[in-house]
């Protein structure tokens, strides 16, 4: 609240007035975090927007929501899931979970440690594997080309397809 006020308005004693308002606001007290926040795990800051994002599902008054945010810019997206009790209705998410579990199962060591090199290669292989429904890979759909993944591939597949057709 204080950061937002500083951005928009100014008057002498702004900070004190807002602290007084906050202390006497029953709604603020009701919705304030009830537990101290956990120690943050410091990760390197992203270098460009949407390089690193976060997402979480939460419930509010019986409704399920998902919040998605960019770590660099703070860009926020919010989605409401009125029927979240039906996971089969979100086929893409369920397929992604199954794929992720297969990758993790195949690349997890003792004690649950993840072999990050093997996992990265497995994810890269997945991104280059064509989807049945469109016969293009997630990499082709997202970037217009295949990604280099260690499998020998003709150079033409690495060229960006700017017209929605396979690169020639």
N, C-alpha and C positions, 0 to 999 in steps of 0.2 A: 504494500500500500504506500509506504514511504517513497520507494523508488519511483513508483508511478506518479505520485504527487509531485516529486521533484522535477520530473520530466515535463509536467504540464503547467504547474502553477508555482507561484512564490509569494510568500508574505513573511514578515518577521515573526519568528516563533512557530513556523510551520511544523517543525519536527516535534516540539513539545505539544502543540495542539493535537497532532495526529496520535501521539502516544497516549494522551488523555482520552481522546475519542476511542481508541482501541481498547483501553482499560475499562471503559464504561459501556462498551457495546456487548450486549448479551449474545447477539448472533455471532460476533467474533469469538467470544468465549466458547460457545457451543460447538463451533466448527473448527476451532484451532486444533492442531495436532496434539494428541493426548500423551504421546510418548516422545522422549527425546530421539532425534534422528540418529541412526547408526553411523558409525564412522564410514566415511566414503572411501571406496577403493579408487585410488588415483590412477587414471588411465591417460595416455597421451591425448592431448586435445586434437580434434580433427583439423585438417588443413583447409577443407572446403565444405560448403553446405551439402548435407545429406551423405557425407562420407561415413558418418557414424550416427545411427539413430537408435532410439529406445522405444519400446512399446510395452504396454501392460493392460491387462483386463481388470476391471473392478466392478463392484456392484454398488448401486445407490438406490435406496427405496425400492428394492425388488427388481430393478432393471440392471441389465449387464451392459457395460460400456467398454470401449477400448480407447486408450489414448496412445498416440504415436507422436514422437517429437524428434526434431533434429538436435543433436548435441551441440553443434556449433552456434546455430542461429536461434535456437529455442522455438522454431516454427512448430506449431501444434496442430494436430488433427484429432478429431474426436468422432467416434462412431457409436451409435446405439444399436444393440442387438436385442430386439424385442423377443426373439424366440431362441435364445442361446442354449436352451435345454435340448435343442435338436441339432447336434453337431453334424449330422449327415447333410444338413442343408448348406453347409459351407464346404463343399467338396474340395476346393483348391487348398484350403487350410488343412483339411484332413489328409489329403495326399502329401502335402509338405511335411506334416508330422510323421507320417509313415516313412517317407524317404529319409528324413533326418534320423529317425530311430534306426533304420537299416544301416545308415552310415556310421552312427555312433556305435551300434552293436559290433560292427566289423572292425572298429578302430579304437576300442577301449581296452586299456591294460588292466592289470591288477589294481584294486583299490579305486577303480573308476576313473583313473587318469586317462586323458584323451591324447592319442598320438596326433598332434596337430599337423605334422607334415602329411601323414597318410590321410587324415581327415580333409585337409585342403585339397589334395589330389582327388579324393572321392567326390567332393563338392564340385570341383572343376569338371570332372567326368560327367556328373549329373547335368551341369549347366550346358554341356555340349551335346547331350543326348536328345535327339528329336522327340517331341511329345507326339503321341499317337494321333491326337485330334487334328493337329495342324501340320505335322511332319516337319516342323522346325524346332530347334532347340530353344530353351529359355534364353541362352546367350544370343542367338540370332534374333529372337523377338525383342529383346531388351536393347541390344547394341547394334544390330544389323550385321553381325558377323560371328564366326566361331572364335573362341578364345584358345590361346596356345595352352595345351595340356599334356604334352609329352607323347601323344599319339601322332605318328606321322600323318600329315594332312596336306593336301595340295594347297599351295600358297593362295590360290584364288578364294579359298574359304575364309581367309583372314581379312579380305578386303571388305570395307563397309558397304552394305547394300543400301543405297540412298533412295531406292524406288520401291521398296517392299518386295522385291524379287530376289531370288538367290543371286549372289555375286558371281559374275562370270569370269 
